[in-house]
Amino acid sequence: QVQLVESGGGLVQPGGSLRLSCAASNTIFSIYRMGWYRQAPGKQRELVATLTSGGSSNYADSVKGRFTISRDNAKNTVSLQMNSLKPEDTAVYYCKATVLAGPTYDYWGQGTQVTVSS
């Protein structure tokens, strides 16, 4: 059972920056893809950015050019650098890890709150 622990959320003013981090533990199989999703009140959870172990990234259009995802495969960590934050970025951000072990397994972190407000 992979465990994910997120950190780095908080309150920031519009235009500011935050860096989220996620560390995976209890990994027996290699993690194929790690990424970030977010869920705002009253909305569905949506993809923010993902990054495979091979280096392929995917970003939501709304964050392209502002957010950057990175990962350390050896340490099983993933980070999300968020710049030029907007009020609409306010949400709970969740870390997700996908493991390929025959079947595909998805694991989620507990979430971290990001609030962008003046």
VOMARKOL-539877 format. One record per residue: residue number from 1; chain; z, y negated, x negated of N, C-alpha, C in turn. Coordinates in nm, 4 decimals, always signed. Atoms other than C-alpha are relative to their C-alpha. Example, Ala and Ser with C-alpha at 12.3 -4.5 7.8 and 13.67 -1.06 7.14 Angstrom:
<rs>
R seq mol     n_c3     n_c2     n_c1    ca_c3    ca_c2    ca_c1     c_c3     c_c2     c_c1
R   1   A  +0.0000  +0.1190  -0.0890  +0.7800  +0.4500  -1.2300  +0.0000  -0.1200  -0.0900
R   2   A  -0.0060  +0.1190  +0.0820  +0.7140  +0.1060  -1.3670  +0.0730  -0.1090  +0.0770
</rs>
This chain:
<rs>
R seq mol     n_c3     n_c2     n_c1    ca_c3    ca_c2    ca_c1     c_c3     c_c2     c_c1
R   1   A  +0.0000  +0.1182  -0.0847  +0.0000  +0.0000  +0.0000  +0.0000  -0.1242  -0.0890
R   2   A  +0.0097  +0.1226  +0.0790  -0.1218  -0.3175  -0.1697  +0.0836  -0.1091  +0.0659
R   3   A  -0.0778  +0.1140  -0.0506  +0.1145  -0.6105  -0.1323  -0.0546  -0.1280  -0.0596
R   4   A  +0.0533  +0.1297  +0.0414  -0.0084  -0.9688  -0.1495  +0.1035  -0.1082  +0.0256
R   5   A  -0.0949  +0.1111  -0.0132  +0.2116  -1.2694  -0.2098  -0.0712  -0.1299  -0.0345
R   6   A  +0.0649  +0.1296  +0.0192  +0.0735  -1.6202  -0.1657  +0.1016  -0.1057  -0.0384
R   7   A  -0.0837  +0.1150  +0.0333  +0.2098  -1.9426  -0.3036  -0.0883  -0.1232  -0.0132
R   8   A  +0.0711  +0.1233  +0.0279  +0.1132  -2.3061  -0.3381  -0.0320  -0.0877  +0.1194
R   9   A  +0.0273  +0.0850  -0.1152  +0.0880  -2.4364  +0.0166  +0.0934  -0.1186  +0.0034
R  10   A  -0.0858  +0.1164  -0.0141  +0.2424  -2.7613  +0.1285  -0.0661  -0.1107  +0.0766
R  11   A  +0.0499  +0.1195  -0.0682  +0.1865  -3.1092  +0.2624  -0.0692  -0.0891  -0.1022
R  12   A  +0.0758  +0.0860  +0.0903  -0.0780  -3.3302  +0.1034  -0.0729  -0.1041  +0.0819
R  13   A  +0.0719  +0.1067  -0.0692  -0.2445  -3.6571  +0.1962  -0.1503  +0.0273  -0.0035
R  14   A  +0.1468  -0.0131  +0.0039  -0.6142  -3.6715  +0.2841  -0.0553  -0.0490  -0.1336
R  15   A  +0.0567  +0.0315  +0.1305  -0.8211  -3.6745  -0.0321  +0.0735  +0.0643  -0.1161
R  16   A  -0.0805  -0.0620  +0.1049  -0.5538  -3.4907  -0.2252  -0.0452  +0.1414  -0.0328
R  17   A  +0.0334  -0.1338  +0.0471  -0.5565  -3.1515  -0.3932  +0.1201  +0.0932  +0.0096
R  18   A  -0.1003  -0.1059  +0.0051  -0.3661  -2.8262  -0.3716  -0.0638  +0.1227  -0.0638
R  19   A  +0.0472  -0.1256  +0.0583  -0.3928  -2.4958  -0.5524  +0.0813  +0.1137  +0.0588
R  20   A  -0.0645  -0.1197  -0.0547  -0.3158  -2.1693  -0.3755  -0.0186  +0.1156  -0.0967
R  21   A  +0.0078  -0.1181  +0.0836  -0.2414  -1.8509  -0.5639  +0.0446  +0.1218  +0.0791
R  22   A  -0.0347  -0.1249  -0.0663  -0.2167  -1.4902  -0.4548  +0.0064  +0.1088  -0.1060
R  23   A  -0.0184  -0.1096  +0.0951  -0.0839  -1.1971  -0.6545  +0.0099  +0.1315  +0.0755
R  24   A  -0.0005  -0.1326  -0.0613  -0.1487  -0.8351  -0.5638  +0.0824  +0.0965  -0.0840
R  25   A  -0.0798  -0.1019  +0.0694  +0.0894  -0.5534  -0.6492  -0.0184  +0.1352  +0.0688
R  26   A  +0.0139  -0.1373  -0.0512  +0.1075  -0.1783  -0.5920  -0.1469  +0.0398  +0.0130
R  27   A  +0.1419  -0.0328  -0.0047  -0.2623  -0.1489  -0.6700  -0.0259  +0.1276  -0.0777
R  28   A  +0.0361  -0.1246  +0.0648  -0.3693  +0.2072  -0.7422  -0.1499  +0.0009  -0.0285
R  29   A  +0.1442  +0.0119  +0.0171  -0.7398  +0.1522  -0.6906  -0.0348  -0.1447  -0.0333
R  30   A  +0.0449  +0.1352  +0.0317  -0.9350  -0.1459  -0.8169  -0.0287  -0.0780  +0.1273
R  31   A  +0.0278  +0.0869  -0.1141  -0.9591  -0.4388  -0.5804  -0.1423  -0.0507  -0.0122
R  32   A  +0.1407  +0.0392  +0.0054  -1.3231  -0.4975  -0.4991  -0.0171  -0.1488  +0.0277
R  33   A  +0.0194  +0.1402  -0.0406  -1.2972  -0.8321  -0.3265  +0.1347  -0.0617  +0.0364
R  34   A  -0.1173  +0.0784  -0.0388  -1.0243  -1.0920  -0.2949  -0.0486  -0.1326  +0.0561
R  35   A  +0.0447  +0.1248  -0.0582  -1.0408  -1.4025  -0.0888  +0.1049  -0.0671  +0.0842
R  36   A  -0.0867  +0.0823  -0.0817  -0.8915  -1.6620  +0.1367  -0.0623  -0.0217  +0.1369
R  37   A  +0.0347  +0.0302  -0.1370  -0.9054  -1.7037  +0.5110  +0.1023  -0.1002  +0.0517
R  38   A  -0.0952  +0.0951  -0.0576  -0.7413  -1.9649  +0.7291  -0.0055  +0.0047  +0.1518
R  39   A  -0.0086  +0.0033  -0.1452  -0.6275  -2.0029  +1.0845  +0.0749  -0.1248  +0.0420
R  40   A  -0.0598  +0.1211  -0.0546  -0.5627  -2.3327  +1.2531  +0.0541  +0.0292  +0.1391
R  41   A  -0.0563  -0.0245  -0.1335  -0.3570  -2.3573  +1.5736  -0.1081  +0.0032  +0.1067
R  42   A  +0.0943  -0.0113  -0.1099  -0.5568  -2.2392  +1.8715  -0.1388  +0.0450  -0.0394
R  43   A  +0.1320  -0.0413  +0.0472  -0.8451  -2.1194  +1.6564  +0.0060  +0.1401  -0.0604
R  44   A  +0.0066  -0.1321  +0.0621  -0.9635  -1.7872  +1.5214  +0.0096  -0.0119  -0.1518
R  45   A  -0.0035  -0.0033  +0.1460  -0.9057  -1.6885  +1.1631  -0.1434  -0.0027  -0.0529
R  46   A  +0.1347  +0.0137  +0.0532  -1.2049  -1.7858  +0.9520  -0.0006  +0.0157  -0.1512
R  47   A  +0.0162  -0.0144  +0.1431  -1.3372  -1.7148  +0.6063  -0.0007  -0.1377  -0.0655
R  48   A  +0.0059  +0.1211  +0.0822  -1.2765  -1.9810  +0.3440  -0.0847  +0.0284  -0.1239
R  49   A  +0.0737  -0.0356  +0.1216  -1.3941  -1.8153  +0.0224  +0.0402  +0.1393  -0.0434
R  50   A  -0.0288  -0.1318  +0.0553  -1.4210  -1.4697  -0.1309  -0.0677  +0.0149  -0.1352
R  51   A  +0.0537  -0.0221  +0.1340  -1.4913  -1.3391  -0.4775  +0.0145  +0.1480  -0.0332
R  52   A  -0.0059  -0.1409  +0.0340  -1.5837  -0.9868  -0.5820  +0.0389  +0.0182  -0.1468
R  53   A  -0.0356  -0.0296  +0.1389  -1.4782  -0.8153  -0.9011  -0.1173  -0.0227  -0.0936
R  54   A  +0.1178  +0.0242  +0.0814  -1.8339  -0.8588  -1.0206  -0.0367  -0.1453  -0.0128
R  55   A  +0.0227  +0.1429  +0.0136  -1.8202  -1.2339  -0.9752  -0.0820  -0.0638  +0.1097
R  56   A  +0.0760  +0.0590  -0.1110  -2.0102  -1.2824  -0.6504  +0.0949  -0.0736  +0.0933
R  57   A  -0.0853  +0.0820  -0.0851  -1.8623  -1.5634  -0.4462  -0.0696  -0.0362  +0.1300
R  58   A  +0.0495  +0.0411  -0.1305  -1.9009  -1.6733  -0.0876  +0.0940  -0.1066  +0.0526
R  59   A  -0.0803  +0.1107  -0.0515  -1.7823  -2.0008  +0.0639  -0.0433  -0.0369  +0.1406
R  60   A  +0.0338  +0.0604  -0.1271  -1.7638  -2.1400  +0.4117  -0.0706  -0.1328  -0.0262
R  61   A  +0.0738  +0.1243  +0.0192  -2.0049  -2.4306  +0.4509  +0.0922  -0.1210  -0.0018
R  62   A  -0.0898  +0.1151  -0.0141  -1.7171  -2.6597  +0.5405  +0.0800  -0.0301  -0.1274
R  63   A  -0.0799  +0.0227  +0.1212  -1.5530  -2.6176  +0.1987  -0.0847  -0.0032  -0.1268
R  64   A  +0.0870  -0.0006  +0.1181  -1.8537  -2.5943  -0.0334  +0.0041  -0.1358  -0.0700
R  65   A  -0.0074  +0.1228  +0.0777  -1.8292  -2.8484  -0.3120  +0.1385  -0.0586  -0.0101
R  66   A  -0.1378  +0.0519  +0.0035  -1.4591  -2.9095  -0.2473  +0.0986  +0.1063  -0.0479
R  67   A  -0.0910  -0.1099  +0.0347  -1.2930  -2.5693  -0.2925  -0.0661  +0.0889  -0.1053
R  68   A  +0.0484  -0.0933  +0.1010  -1.3251  -2.3317  -0.5863  +0.0920  +0.1203  -0.0066
R  69   A  -0.0775  -0.1231  +0.0085  -1.2140  -1.9705  -0.5889  -0.0160  +0.0595  -0.1393
R  70   A  +0.0044  -0.0658  +0.1299  -1.1250  -1.7896  -0.9085  +0.0924  +0.1204  +0.0041
R  71   A  -0.0833  -0.1184  -0.0013  -0.9706  -1.4604  -0.9952  +0.0157  +0.0553  -0.1396
R  72   A  -0.0273  -0.0706  +0.1234  -0.8172  -1.2663  -1.2799  +0.0058  +0.1485  +0.0355
R  73   A  +0.0059  -0.1405  -0.0388  -0.9234  -0.9052  -1.2373  +0.1097  +0.0827  -0.0667
R  74   A  -0.1007  -0.0775  +0.0721  -0.6820  -0.7779  -1.4995  +0.1392  -0.0178  +0.0606
R  75   A  -0.1323  +0.0286  -0.0564  -0.3837  -0.9437  -1.3319  +0.0024  +0.0139  +0.1518
R  76   A  +0.0085  -0.0118  -0.1467  -0.5057  -0.8903  -0.9733  +0.0521  -0.1260  +0.0692
R  77   A  -0.0362  +0.1260  -0.0639  -0.4633  -1.2541  -0.8863  -0.1262  -0.0747  +0.0416
R  78   A  +0.1094  +0.0862  -0.0454  -0.6856  -1.4938  -0.6967  +0.0582  -0.1366  +0.0310
R  79   A  -0.0452  +0.1364  -0.0247  -0.6577  -1.8703  -0.6736  -0.1061  -0.0766  +0.0757
R  80   A  +0.0914  +0.0879  -0.0741  -0.8103  -2.1374  -0.4557  +0.0377  -0.1437  -0.0335
R  81   A  -0.0185  +0.1416  +0.0298  -0.8407  -2.4895  -0.5913  -0.0647  -0.0805  +0.1106
R  82   A  +0.0480  +0.0765  -0.1140  -0.8735  -2.7258  -0.2991  +0.0081  -0.1479  -0.0333
R  83   A  +0.0086  +0.1435  +0.0281  -0.9897  -3.0813  -0.3657  -0.0557  -0.0743  +0.1200
R  84   A  +0.0519  +0.0852  -0.1078  -1.0799  -3.3698  -0.1389  +0.0384  +0.0551  +0.1369
R  85   A  -0.0465  -0.0633  -0.1241  -0.8690  -3.2206  +0.1362  -0.0115  -0.0945  +0.1181
R  86   A  +0.0183  +0.0747  -0.1245  -0.9287  -3.3299  +0.4934  +0.1020  +0.0499  +0.1024
R  87   A  -0.0925  -0.0459  -0.1038  -0.7023  -3.3146  +0.7989  -0.0458  +0.1301  +0.0661
R  88   A  +0.0503  -0.1227  -0.0631  -0.9293  -3.0431  +0.9389  +0.0179  +0.1233  -0.0867
R  89   A  -0.0341  -0.1143  +0.0838  -0.8318  -2.8223  +0.6452  +0.1399  +0.0537  +0.0305
R  90   A  -0.1343  -0.0445  -0.0360  -0.4854  -2.7953  +0.7956  -0.0048  +0.1351  +0.0698
R  91   A  +0.0002  -0.1362  -0.0538  -0.4154  -2.4292  +0.8657  +0.0994  +0.0846  -0.0782
R  92   A  -0.0682  -0.1011  +0.0797  -0.2254  -2.1239  +0.7577  -0.1068  +0.0744  -0.0786
R  93   A  +0.0975  -0.0640  +0.0871  -0.4116  -1.9779  +0.4630  +0.0516  +0.1390  -0.0381
R  94   A  -0.0342  -0.1385  +0.0257  -0.4133  -1.6022  +0.4154  -0.0834  +0.0559  -0.1149
R  95   A  +0.0681  -0.0722  +0.1067  -0.5009  -1.4007  +0.1088  -0.0376  +0.1383  +0.0526
R  96   A  +0.0467  -0.1322  -0.0423  -0.7032  -1.0849  +0.1647  -0.0555  +0.0753  -0.1197
R  97   A  +0.0535  -0.0854  +0.1060  -0.7806  -0.7959  -0.0661  -0.0693  +0.1198  +0.0631
R  98   A  +0.0771  -0.1146  -0.0487  -1.0432  -0.5287  -0.0063  -0.0093  +0.1036  -0.1116
R  99   A  -0.0005  -0.1097  +0.0962  -1.0078  -0.1942  -0.1818  -0.0978  +0.1069  +0.0456
R 100   A  +0.0928  -0.1082  -0.0287  -1.2823  +0.0656  -0.1990  +0.0577  +0.1278  -0.0579
R 101   A  -0.0612  -0.1255  +0.0450  -1.1185  +0.4086  -0.2130  -0.0520  +0.1131  +0.0865
R 102   A  +0.0576  -0.0889  -0.0995  -1.3600  +0.6251  -0.0223  -0.0183  -0.0847  +0.1225
R 103   A  +0.0010  +0.1010  -0.1067  -1.2812  +0.4387  +0.2944  +0.0256  -0.1392  -0.0591
R 104   A  -0.0308  +0.1375  +0.0403  -1.2473  +0.0622  +0.2769  +0.1319  -0.0420  +0.0629
R 105   A  -0.1296  +0.0457  -0.0491  -0.8991  -0.0816  +0.3092  +0.0119  -0.1504  -0.0215
R 106   A  -0.0260  +0.1433  +0.0092  -0.8145  -0.4440  +0.3804  +0.1498  -0.0253  +0.0077
R 107   A  -0.1407  +0.0374  +0.0011  -0.4770  -0.5958  +0.3011  +0.0106  -0.1515  +0.0114
R 108   A  -0.0205  +0.1436  -0.0239  -0.3405  -0.9356  +0.4048  +0.1362  -0.0429  -0.0524
R 109   A  -0.1262  +0.0627  +0.0338  -0.0755  -1.1635  +0.2716  +0.0665  -0.0559  +0.1236
R 110   A  -0.0771  +0.0495  -0.1141  +0.1856  -1.3280  +0.4900  -0.0437  -0.1392  +0.0432
R 111   A  +0.0515  +0.1324  -0.0329  +0.0127  -1.6664  +0.4845  +0.0840  -0.1114  -0.0592
R 112   A  -0.0681  +0.1189  +0.0504  +0.0989  -2.0068  +0.3461  -0.0568  -0.1226  +0.0720
R 113   A  +0.0411  +0.1164  -0.0791  +0.0879  -2.3340  +0.5380  -0.0550  -0.1097  -0.0898
R 114   A  +0.0576  +0.1184  +0.0637  -0.1399  -2.6139  +0.4234  -0.0145  -0.1069  +0.1076
R 115   A  +0.0066  +0.1104  -0.0949  -0.0985  -2.9452  +0.6029  -0.0549  -0.1228  -0.0717
R 116   A  +0.0626  +0.1194  +0.0569  -0.3238  -3.2410  +0.5295  +0.0220  -0.1138  +0.0989
R 117   A  -0.0366  +0.1080  -0.0914  -0.1828  -3.5551  +0.6810  +0.0536  -0.1184  -0.0787
R 118   A  -0.0544  +0.1209  +0.0618  -0.1007  -3.9127  +0.5970  +0.1329  -0.0375  +0.0636
</rs>
